[in-house]
């Protein structure tokens, strides 16, 4: 039996953070298909299969930075959680901000969890591994294949 990879949409504008997350997920235990967009508008284009993303598949998990160009992470989160066809996709906020206002706003908008990016390299890799362990190993995701239902 072939195991389908878990589809992850990473919404991140930092090239260094993208590389770290890619490396951590590549070495992880769970087979995954990582898609990367670098701004909030591209994230929504991906999710709504618009423009260059017309052939994309629905992600099973979104990892979202808050500090993004064009449309910030809170705006993206608000759209995802307000849309009946997208709201069941779990969203993990992974950002540099540890501001209490950002944490509260993210949860009010429907974030499934909020994590602050560590500045230490090893700790950063550990946080990404924890995201993988929890979302891809412990919990059951609402996997929707061949449909955006």
Secondary structure as UniProt FT lines:
FT   STRAND          6..11
FT   HELIX           15..26
FT   STRAND          32..37
FT   HELIX           40..47
FT   TURN            48..49
FT   HELIX           51..53
FT   TURN            54..55
FT   STRAND          61..64
FT   HELIX           73..82
FT   TURN            84..88
FT   STRAND          90..95
FT   HELIX           100..108
FT   TURN            109..110
FT   STRAND          113..116
FT   HELIX           121..131
FT   HELIX           132..138
//
